[in-house]
Amino acid sequence: MSAAGGRAASAPLVGREAEPTIFELSRPGRRSYQLPTSGFEELGPDELVPPEHQRSEPVALAEVSERDLVGHFTRLSHRQYSVDLGAYPLGSCTMKYNPKVCDAVAALSGLSDVHPAAPAELAQGWLATLTELERALCELAGMAAATLQPAAGAAGELTGLLLMRAYDEARGERRQRVIIPDSAHGTNPASVTLGGYEVTTVQSDERGCVDVGALRQVLDDDVAGMMLTNPNTLGLFEEDIVEIADAVHEVGGLMYYDGANLNAILGVVRPGDMGFDIVHLNLHKTFATPHGGGGPGAGPVAVAGHLADFLPGPRAVRLESAGPDDPPRYGWATPARSIGRVHGWHGNALVLARALAYIEVHGRDGLLRVAERAVLNANWLRRRLAGTLAVPFDRPCMHEVVFSAAPVHKRTGASAHDVAKGLIDEGFHPPTVAFPLIVDDALMVEPTETESYETLVALAEAIERVVARAERHELADAPTTTPVRRVDEARAARMLIPTFDARR
Ligand SMILES: Cc1ncc(COP(=O)(O)O)c(C=O)c1O
């Protein structure tokens, strides 16, 4: 089953500038495992697997020893930046340190060794975990019930829009439009379109918040709802949120809360109290679970009572106990008018377990401190860097702050993009650039609560040094210290080569 063919034989194992692929390290017959005897060794392939289900050619797997395998992935990991390595101030995406205790909980064999198809009576611990997480999320969001199935924030958004649609249809309506602010994250308009609605954009005012006058002008009985994140993507709290929610409700629309920024208000104010009807929670942001490479995250959707009947199912529920002294029992139940499944199983379960561990470890006071420190850290950076970069909306921010490199760009020719590349040379992951779209040369910094004062100072000093490099016109080649230097990002995005042909 040699996979890598002639290429493998000629590739040196170590010492190359560029790390070979695992297939280039492959050598015929090398293994990193030993299988125990199965007792079926006597049987031929046709007796084990019906001929129509057999492969016509061997699967192309790399053949490597454990030593080479571990070396390969360790070398690759040393070329990466990660939340375990240092500050990751990527605004809006909320990349914060994931506490190891949550990994330890998710690794408990009572959780990790259970198949999702296990009958409810054999998975009572899991069902209790899911029920408890749903309860905690509803309490934090001020909602009545939730689905834990959506696999990311964007998947939660689509779920929320399908709920909006189901609610509309149940009351005999077919509304066409969903309103989003011009500062919204790109997934919002994409989800609206996928959900079968048209996007109506409403402008922000000079404070960086929804212009309530402009909103009222686009509201009518064709509006199914409004999607909003609060604090918004400028890191600013929408102070008129109650007036906004009332105006949308007056025309019969629903309020959708994009929970990507919930970490700023945890334990302080709840979306339900602000007038929202549907809330998604990015567990991988707020509750510090791994994001993965585009997943596995988790984007549970919590709803107010009038929408609970439409939630995806099945949901883990607590059943009536047989008697007062009997232990609690759990089962699965699908809401009466459910929109159906939005995940093959019950959601990204081990991420869900980590989130519950995070909530339990912090407790109510701890979660409040998470929000307070995230806001304090962002405001400290806002004040510290105000002389280095422009601050387009210079008022107290929430958990993230949006700077503009536009003046630096004008003076030196170095854009926000160049500043971000320079920061890589300083040993930091760059902040988000070019978003929100309504800020020129945006640099969106979210320090999160996990970074210490010393790290914040180091990050600020690094940004100051990078801007000084820009003044000396030294940023065009940045980053200069990474294994891969500056890439042509447009070409890289348009000419994706996402597969490696091991047989070449
Ligand atoms: C404001 C906002 N909404 C939605 C999303 C989408 O969330 P996810 O990445 O979990 O799909 C993001 C992601 O960064 C976001 O920042």
The ligand as an SDF file (V2000), in Angstrom:
LIG
                    3D

 16 16  0  0  0  0  0  0  0  0999 V2000
  -20.2940   39.4450   14.7620 C   0  0  0  0  0  0  0  0  0  0  0  0
  -20.1590   38.0210   14.2730 C   0  0  0  0  0  0  0  0  0  0  0  0
  -21.2490   37.3470   13.8890 N   0  0  0  0  0  0  0  0  0  0  0  0
  -21.1800   36.0710   13.4520 C   0  0  0  0  0  0  0  0  0  0  0  0
  -19.9770   35.4060   13.3600 C   0  0  0  0  0  0  0  0  0  0  0  0
  -19.9600   33.9970   12.8350 C   0  0  0  0  0  0  0  0  0  0  0  0
  -19.6210   33.0930   13.8370 O   0  0  0  0  0  0  0  0  0  0  0  0
  -18.8640   31.7080   13.5610 P   0  0  0  0  0  0  0  0  0  0  0  0
  -17.4570   32.0540   13.1940 O   0  0  0  0  0  0  0  0  0  0  0  0
  -18.9740   30.9830   14.8540 O   0  0  0  0  0  0  0  0  0  0  0  0
  -19.6000   31.0200   12.4430 O   0  0  0  0  0  0  0  0  0  0  0  0
  -18.8000   36.0700   13.7340 C   0  0  0  0  0  0  0  0  0  0  0  0
  -17.4790   35.3970   13.6340 C   0  0  0  0  0  0  0  0  0  0  0  0
  -16.4490   35.9070   13.8970 O   0  0  0  0  0  0  0  0  0  0  0  0
  -18.8940   37.4070   14.2160 C   0  0  0  0  0  0  0  0  0  0  0  0
  -17.8010   38.0660   14.6080 O   0  0  0  0  0  0  0  0  0  0  0  0
  1  2  1  0
  2  3  1  0
  2 15  2  0
  3  4  2  0
  4  5  1  0
  5  6  1  0
  5 12  2  0
  6  7  1  0
  7  8  1  0
  8  9  2  0
  8 10  1  0
  8 11  1  0
 12 13  1  0
 12 15  1  0
 13 14  2  0
 15 16  1  0
M  END
$$$$
